Amino acid sequence: MARVSTPRPTKDVITDALLDITAERGLDHVSVRHVAAAAGVAIGTVQHYFPTKDAMLTAAFTEVVRRIRERVAATVLGPDVRRNLAAVLRELLPLDEPRAAEVRVQVAFAARAATMPALAELQGVILGEVTDAIAAALAHVDGGPAAQRRARAQVVLATVDGLALHAVSSRDWVTPESLAAALDDALDALLPPGDPTAAPGDVVGDRS
């Protein structure tokens, strides 16, 4: 008996259409009409699931956060803290086209979060989660005060965010290889000197 494929939920199709438009053309081109056309549904269907544009944007950004969490959770980790940090943080860099599209969406939503409280709250949640995870990893190699580890974690995350922004906003100005190398340099600078996990050249393989 032939297997019958299960159609994707309409809400997911609409959300994906919104993310595709944002990645390719930016939030300025997001409208109920454009999203409906891209999703292949009626305008009323979009409005049924998302009564307002803000509701639509919040749901889309929530999906971006979910994807980041899922991908990071799937990263294979080992006993080496330095390698683990590099592996996880590389998932936040645009080292291939799918991740580049995701970063373009993140940049667009981050800018919108400056004037939209619901998005700002979500932005704060994901930044806090990533910062806490980095600080927790640093605790294995840094016996200093917790506040110091968190400050270092914030610097690492800010470095990753800056690299990602430069990569997607300047296109060919940086390469995946230079992004990965810059991340490695940042980790070498921030991990405690002399710790074996911070040894130069101790990096994960290319995961792009």
Backbone hydrogen bonds, N-H to C=O, Kabsch-Sander energy under -0.5 kcal/mol:
donor,donor_aa,acceptor,acceptor_aa,energy
5,S,3,R,-0.6
12,D,9,P,-0.5
13,V,9,P,-1.9
14,I,10,T,-2.4
15,T,11,K,-2.3
16,D,12,D,-2.6
17,A,13,V,-2.0
18,L,14,I,-2.2
19,L,15,T,-2.3
20,D,16,D,-2.5
21,I,17,A,-2.3
22,T,18,L,-2.4
23,A,19,L,-2.5
24,E,20,D,-2.1
25,R,21,I,-3.2
26,G,21,I,-0.9
26,G,22,T,-1.0
29,H,26,G,-1.4
30,V,27,L,-1.7
31,S,29,H,-0.6
35,V,31,S,-2.8
36,A,32,V,-2.5
37,A,33,R,-2.2
38,A,34,H,-2.4
39,A,35,V,-2.3
40,G,36,A,-1.2
41,V,36,A,-2.3
45,T,42,A,-0.6
46,V,42,A,-1.6
47,Q,43,I,-2.2
48,H,44,G,-1.5
49,Y,45,T,-1.6
50,F,46,V,-2.7
56,M,52,T,-1.7
57,L,53,K,-2.6
58,T,54,D,-2.6
59,A,55,A,-2.1
60,A,56,M,-2.0
61,F,57,L,-2.5
62,T,58,T,-2.2
63,E,59,A,-1.7
64,V,60,A,-1.8
65,V,61,F,-2.4
66,R,62,T,-2.2
67,R,63,E,-2.3
68,I,64,V,-2.1
69,R,65,V,-2.5
70,E,66,R,-2.5
71,R,67,R,-2.5
72,V,68,I,-2.6
73,A,69,R,-2.5
74,A,70,E,-1.2
75,T,72,V,-1.4
77,L,75,T,-0.5
81,V,79,P,-0.7
84,N,80,D,-2.4
85,L,81,V,-2.7
86,A,82,R,-2.1
87,A,83,R,-2.7
88,V,84,N,-2.5
89,L,85,L,-2.7
90,R,86,A,-1.9
91,E,87,A,-0.7
91,E,88,V,-0.9
92,L,89,L,-1.5
93,L,90,R,-1.3
95,L,93,L,-2.3
100,A,96,D,-2.4
101,A,97,E,-2.7
102,E,98,P,-1.8
103,V,99,R,-2.4
104,R,100,A,-2.3
105,V,101,A,-1.8
106,Q,102,E,-2.5
107,V,103,V,-2.9
108,A,104,R,-2.0
109,F,105,V,-2.6
110,A,106,Q,-2.8
111,A,107,V,-2.0
112,R,108,A,-1.7
113,A,109,F,-2.2
114,A,110,A,-0.7
114,A,111,A,-0.8
115,T,112,R,-1.8
116,M,112,R,-0.6
119,L,116,M,-0.5
120,A,116,M,-2.3
121,E,117,P,-2.3
122,L,118,A,-1.6
123,Q,119,L,-2.8
124,G,120,A,-2.3
125,V,121,E,-1.9
126,I,122,L,-2.3
127,L,123,Q,-2.3
128,G,124,G,-2.3
129,E,125,V,-2.4
130,V,126,I,-2.3
131,T,127,L,-2.4
132,D,128,G,-2.6
133,A,129,E,-2.1
134,I,130,V,-2.4
135,A,131,T,-2.6
136,A,132,D,-2.4
137,A,133,A,-1.9
138,L,134,I,-2.4
139,A,135,A,-1.3
140,H,137,A,-1.4
141,V,138,L,-1.7
142,D,138,L,-1.6
149,R,145,P,-1.8
150,R,146,A,-2.5
151,A,147,A,-2.0
152,R,148,Q,-2.2
153,A,149,R,-2.5
154,Q,150,R,-2.3
155,V,151,A,-1.8
156,V,152,R,-2.4
157,L,153,A,-2.6
158,A,154,Q,-2.6
159,T,155,V,-2.3
160,V,156,V,-2.4
161,D,157,L,-2.9
162,G,158,A,-2.5
163,L,159,T,-2.6
164,A,160,V,-2.6
165,L,161,D,-2.6
166,H,162,G,-2.5
167,A,163,L,-2.3
168,V,164,A,-2.1
169,S,165,L,-1.9
170,S,166,H,-1.5
171,R,167,A,-0.6
172,D,170,S,-0.7
173,W,170,S,-1.0
174,V,171,R,-0.7
179,L,175,T,-2.3
180,A,176,P,-2.3
181,A,177,E,-2.2
182,A,178,S,-2.3
183,L,179,L,-2.2
184,D,180,A,-2.2
185,D,181,A,-2.2
186,A,182,A,-2.2
187,L,183,L,-2.4
188,D,184,D,-2.5
189,A,185,D,-2.0
190,L,186,A,-1.6
191,L,187,L,-2.4
195,D,192,P,-1.6
198,A,195,D,-2.0
199,A,196,P,-1.2
202,D,199,A,-1.9
203,V,201,G,-1.7
